[in-house]
């Protein structure tokens, strides 16, 4: 006989689960950049060290089999939420120390690995806990709450830190309190999901005949990805499509925060939180929706070049901002909104191509490998972006960003695509 936990309504756990999935990612990738900038860390160090934090998402396919083998997905989710909370609390504890950069980065590493493992478990649990029909129905819900996590992290939490900065006049205290708030939130997630997550019968450790067989199968799955047709242009696309965006993403917030005499726009922490966390995320979401509608209407191949242009050409707004250095807040919001809207449209092409190249046997595992290459494509260019910006200044850096869009156009021209892929009448079209 099924217990109530076996049949728990998805509304009790999907929104909170995907909110909890999105929040640590945005903290590691975006909030940490703003925090370190406000605490006086150089752009070179910010870009280098926070780019390294992508590594867990790059290599997570390597330990994803362990999540299947050891314990249940439910167990992994709850355990990782507790570890995420510990990582956030660790950051808060170390910020007042003299060597805060070294120690806080160590806890951000814990946070990043815990978050990447949580992603593996949560996405697997989603498929085990829902029928195929409900999986399709709730995909919009999970995406919405992931976006809300982005708004909360990039927006509300950064604005909270900015408010405390203004009231207390103490930057360290402001960010310490903010990270304690985050840690407390994940303790609540840990407690809540022990009750809310169902116990689907399918959520069991995978049976196996020994560790050797497990890793033999994993090796076969991994190698079969690299034997795919047209794998070289596919890898080039995964690594270089966002070559410009990877660099821009690391320097956009420091540019907004830096004083005018340093080439920046001199915004406050709260203002940056609103620009990126509210206006930016909303425009990104709208762009993503439009990109999906367009792809469904005529297919990815039809819209590919338009989407390549959409993700790259709006980056030119930063040349305008760095040259003019407008004081009008609405102008800055409008410029960032345009860039994020274009990014939302263009990123649709990237996500659809990941699905396209992952089709066939081992689809789930191959999609995870694609995601790893996506993270690597963000990590490597981001590492040197801060050094380059400090070397040539913001204006020249943004000119370089436009030149760095060229590889995106080149690799888009190399990938073969089925004309019907992505269309409503041929989403599963084969080559």
C-alpha positions in Angstrom: 0.0 0.0 0.0 1.3 3.4 -0.9 2.0 6.0 1.8 0.9 9.6 1.5 4.5 10.5 0.8 4.5 8.3 -2.3 1.7 10.4 -3.7 2.7 13.9 -2.6 1.3 16.6 -5.0 4.1 18.0 -7.2 3.0 21.5 -6.2 4.3 20.7 -2.7 7.9 20.1 -3.9 8.6 21.1 -7.5 8.5 24.9 -7.0 10.7 24.7 -3.8 13.1 22.1 -5.3 13.9 24.2 -8.4 14.1 27.4 -6.4 16.6 25.6 -4.3 18.4 24.4 -7.4 18.8 27.8 -9.0 19.7 29.9 -5.9 23.2 28.5 -5.1 24.2 28.6 -8.8 23.4 32.3 -9.1 25.1 33.0 -5.8 28.3 31.3 -7.0 28.3 32.7 -10.5 26.9 36.2 -10.1 26.4 37.3 -6.4 30.0 36.3 -5.5 31.3 38.6 -8.3 29.4 41.6 -6.9 30.4 40.8 -3.3 34.1 40.6 -4.1 33.9 43.8 -6.1 32.3 45.6 -3.2 34.9 44.2 -0.8 37.8 45.6 -2.8 39.0 42.6 -4.8 40.6 43.4 -8.2 38.8 42.5 -11.4 41.7 40.2 -12.4 41.3 38.1 -9.2 37.5 38.2 -9.4 37.3 36.9 -12.9 40.0 34.2 -12.4 38.8 32.8 -9.1 35.1 32.9 -9.7 35.5 31.4 -13.2 37.2 28.4 -11.5 34.0 27.9 -9.6 32.4 26.7 -12.9 34.6 23.5 -12.6 32.1 21.4 -10.7 29.5 21.9 -13.4 32.1 21.1 -16.0 33.0 17.7 -14.5 29.8 16.7 -12.8 29.1 14.0 -15.5 32.1 12.2 -14.1 30.5 11.6 -10.7 26.9 11.5 -11.8 26.9 7.6 -11.8 27.6 7.7 -8.1 24.3 9.5 -7.5 22.6 6.6 -9.2 24.6 3.9 -7.4 24.7 5.2 -3.8 21.5 6.0 -1.9 18.4 7.5 -3.4 18.0 10.7 -5.3 15.8 11.9 -2.4 18.7 11.3 0.0 21.1 13.2 -2.2 18.8 16.2 -2.5 18.3 16.6 1.2 22.0 16.0 2.0 23.2 18.5 -0.6 20.8 21.2 0.6 22.3 20.8 4.1 25.9 21.1 2.6 24.8 24.1 0.5 23.6 25.8 3.8 27.0 24.9 5.4 28.9 26.4 2.5 26.9 29.6 2.7 27.4 29.9 6.5 31.1 29.3 5.9 31.3 32.2 3.6 29.5 34.4 6.1 31.9 33.3 8.9 35.1 34.0 6.9 34.2 37.4 5.4 35.3 39.3 8.5 38.8 37.6 8.5 42.0 39.2 7.1 42.4 36.4 4.5 38.7 36.4 3.7 39.2 35.8 -0.1 41.1 32.6 0.4 38.8 31.1 3.0 35.5 32.3 1.5 36.6 30.8 -1.9 37.1 27.4 -0.1 33.5 27.5 1.1 32.3 28.6 -2.3 34.0 25.5 -3.7 32.0 23.4 -1.2 28.9 25.3 -2.3 29.6 24.8 -6.0 30.3 21.0 -5.7 27.2 20.6 -3.5 25.0 22.6 -5.9 26.3 20.6 -9.0 25.5 17.3 -7.2 22.1 18.7 -6.1 21.4 19.4 -9.8 22.1 15.8 -10.8 19.9 14.4 -8.1 17.0 16.9 -8.5 16.8 16.5 -12.3 16.8 12.7 -11.9 14.2 12.8 -9.1 12.0 15.0 -11.3 11.8 12.2 -13.9 11.3 9.5 -11.3 8.7 11.3 -9.3 6.4 12.3 -12.2 4.7 10.5 -15.1 5.8 11.6 -18.6 2.6 13.7 -18.9 3.2 15.5 -15.6 6.9 16.0 -16.5 5.8 17.9 -19.6 3.1 19.8 -17.7 5.4 20.9 -14.9 8.4 21.9 -17.1 7.1 25.5 -17.2 6.7 25.5 -13.4 10.3 24.3 -12.8 11.6 26.9 -15.2 9.6 29.7 -13.6 10.8 28.9 -10.1 14.4 28.6 -11.4 14.0 32.1 -12.8 12.5 33.3 -9.6 15.7 32.0 -7.8 17.7 34.2 -10.2 15.6 37.2 -9.4 16.0 36.5 -5.7 19.8 36.0 -5.9 20.8 38.6 -8.4 18.1 41.0 -7.4 16.5 40.9 -3.9 19.6 39.5 -2.0 22.0 42.0 -3.7 19.5 44.8 -3.0 19.4 43.6 0.7 23.2 43.7 0.9 23.1 47.2 -0.6 20.4 48.4 1.9 22.5 47.1 4.8 25.6 48.8 3.3 23.8 52.1 3.2 22.3 51.8 6.7 25.2 50.3 8.6 28.0 51.8 6.6 29.9 48.5 6.8 30.4 46.5 3.6 31.7 43.4 5.4 28.8 43.3 7.8 26.3 43.7 4.9 27.5 40.7 3.0 28.0 38.6 6.1 24.3 39.2 7.1 23.2 38.4 3.5 25.0 35.1 3.5 23.7 34.2 6.9 20.2 34.8 5.5 20.9 32.5 2.6 22.3 29.8 5.0 19.2 30.0 7.1 17.0 29.7 4.0 18.8 26.4 3.0 18.3 25.0 6.5 14.6 25.6 6.0 14.8 23.9 2.6 16.6 20.9 4.2 13.8 20.6 6.9 10.9 21.2 4.5 12.0 18.7 1.8 12.4 16.0 4.4 8.6 16.3 4.7 7.6 17.5 1.2 9.6 15.2 -1.2 7.7 12.0 -2.1 9.2 8.6 -2.0 8.6 7.2 -5.5 9.1 3.4 -5.7 11.4 4.0 -8.7 13.8 6.1 -6.6 16.1 3.3 -5.6 19.9 2.8 -5.9 20.7 1.2 -9.2 21.4 -2.5 -9.0 24.8 -3.5 -10.3 27.2 -6.4 -10.5 30.2 -4.6 -9.2 32.1 -1.4 -9.4 34.0 -2.6 -12.5 30.8 -3.2 -14.4 29.5 0.2 -13.5 32.5 2.1 -14.6 32.8 -0.1 -17.8 29.2 1.0 -18.7 30.0 4.6 -17.8 33.1 4.5 -20.0 31.0 3.1 -22.9 28.5 5.9 -22.5 31.2 8.5 -22.4 33.1 7.2 -25.4 29.9 6.9 -27.5 29.4 10.6 -27.2 32.7 11.3 -28.8 31.9 8.9 -31.6 28.9 10.8 -32.7 28.7 12.1 -36.2 30.0 15.6 -36.7 31.4 15.7 -33.1 34.3 18.1 -33.8 32.1 21.0 -35.1 29.6 20.1 -32.3 32.3 20.5 -29.6 33.5 23.7 -31.3 30.0 25.1 -31.1 29.5 24.1 -27.5 32.9 25.7 -26.5 32.9 28.9 -28.6 29.2 29.9 -29.1 29.4 32.0 -25.9 33.0 33.1 -26.2 32.1 36.8 -26.0 29.3 36.3 -23.4 31.6 34.4 -21.1 33.9 37.3 -20.8 31.2 40.0 -20.6 29.3 38.2 -17.9 32.3 38.5 -15.5 32.9 42.2 -16.1 29.4 43.6 -16.5 28.7 44.0 -12.7 32.2 45.4 -11.9 31.7 47.9 -14.7 28.4 49.0 -13.3 29.9 49.3 -9.8 33.2 51.0 -10.6 33.4 54.8 -10.2 33.2 57.0 -13.3 36.9 58.0 -13.0 37.7 54.3 -13.2 35.7 54.0 -16.4 32.5 52.5 -14.8 29.0 53.9 -14.1 29.3 54.3 -10.3 26.0 52.5 -9.4 25.3 51.4 -5.9 25.0 47.7 -4.9 21.2 48.0 -4.7 21.0 49.6 -8.1 23.0 46.8 -9.7 20.7 44.3 -7.9 17.7 45.9 -9.6 19.4 46.2 -13.0 20.5 42.6 -13.3 18.2 40.8 -10.8 14.9 42.4 -11.9 15.1 44.1 -15.3 17.8 41.8 -16.6 16.2 38.5 -15.6 12.7 39.6 -16.8 14.1 40.6 -20.2 16.1 37.4 -20.4 13.0 35.4 -19.6 10.9 37.2 -22.3 13.7 36.7 -24.8 13.9 32.9 -24.0 10.1 32.6 -24.4 10.2 34.4 -27.8 13.2 32.2 -28.9 11.2 29.1 -28.0 8.2 30.3 -29.9 10.2 31.1 -33.0 12.1 27.8 -33.0 8.8 25.9 -32.7 7.4 27.8 -35.7 10.1 27.3 -38.2 12.8 25.1 -36.6 16.3 25.8 -35.3 18.0 25.8 -38.7 15.7 28.6 -40.0 16.4 30.9 -37.0 20.0 30.0 -36.3 21.7 33.0 -37.8 19.1 35.4 -36.3 19.7 33.8 -32.9 23.5 34.1 -33.3 23.1 37.8 -34.1 20.7 38.2 -31.1 23.1 36.8 -28.6 26.1 38.7 -29.9 25.2 42.1 -31.5 23.4 43.6 -28.4 26.7 43.4 -26.5 27.4 46.7 -28.3 25.3 48.5 -25.7 28.3 48.3 -23.4 30.4 50.2 -25.8 27.8 52.9 -25.7 27.6 52.8 -21.9 31.4 52.9 -21.5 31.8 55.8 -23.9 28.9 58.0 -22.8 28.8 56.9 -19.1 25.2 58.1 -18.8 23.9 59.2 -15.4 20.3 58.5 -16.2 19.4 55.3 -14.4 16.7 54.4 -16.9 19.1 54.5 -19.8 21.4 52.0 -18.1 18.4 49.7 -17.4 17.2 50.0 -21.0 20.7 49.1 -22.3 21.1 46.1 -20.1 17.5 45.0 -20.8 18.2 45.0 -24.6 21.4 43.0 -24.1 19.6 40.4 -21.8 16.6 40.2 -24.2 18.9 39.3 -27.1 20.8 36.9 -24.9 17.5 35.1 -24.0 16.7 34.7 -27.7 20.1 33.5 -28.7 20.6 31.1 -25.9 17.6 29.2 -27.2 19.7 28.1 -30.1 22.4 26.8 -27.7 19.9 24.8 -25.6 18.2 23.3 -28.6 21.5 22.3 -30.1 22.4 20.5 -26.9 19.2 18.5 -27.3 20.0 17.9 -30.9 23.5 16.6 -30.4 22.3 14.5 -27.4 19.7 12.5 -29.3 19.9 8.7 -29.5 21.1 6.1 -27.0 22.3 7.5 -23.6 20.4 10.7 -24.3 20.4 11.9 -20.6 24.0 11.2 -20.1 25.1 12.8 -23.3 23.0 15.9 -22.4 24.9 16.1 -19.2 28.2 15.9 -21.1 27.0 18.8 -23.3 26.2 20.8 -20.2 29.8 20.1 -19.0 31.2 21.5 -22.2 28.9 24.5 -21.9 30.3 25.2 -18.5 33.8 24.8 -19.8 33.1 27.3 -22.5 32.1 29.8 -19.9 34.9 29.0 -17.5 38.0 29.3 -19.7 37.3 32.7 -21.4 36.0 34.1 -18.1 39.3 33.4 -16.3 41.3 36.0 -18.3 38.6 38.6 -18.8 39.4 40.5 -15.6 43.1 40.7 -16.4 42.4 41.9 -19.9 39.9 44.5 -18.7 42.4 46.0 -16.2 45.1 46.0 -19.0 43.1 47.8 -21.6 40.3 49.6 -19.8 36.5 49.2 -20.0 35.9 50.9 -23.3 38.6 48.9 -25.2 37.5 45.8 -23.4 34.0 46.1 -24.7 35.4 46.7 -28.2 37.3 43.5 -27.8 34.0 41.8 -26.7 32.5 42.7 -30.1 35.5 41.2 -31.9 35.2 38.1 -29.7 31.7 37.5 -31.1 33.3 36.3 -34.4 34.0 32.7 -33.3 30.3 32.4 -32.5 29.4 33.1 -36.1 32.1 30.8 -37.4 31.1 27.7 -35.4 27.4 28.3 -36.2 28.3 27.9 -39.9 30.0 24.6 -39.2 27.2 22.6 -37.6 24.9 20.5 -39.7 21.2 20.7 -38.7 18.0 18.9 -39.8 15.6 21.6 -41.2 12.7 20.1 -39.2 14.4 19.9 -35.9 12.6 22.1 -33.3 9.5 22.5 -35.3 6.2 21.5 -33.9 5.6 19.2 -36.8 9.1 17.6 -36.6 10.7 18.1 -33.2 12.2 14.7 -33.2 13.4 14.8 -36.8 16.4 12.6 -37.4 19.3 13.3 -39.7 
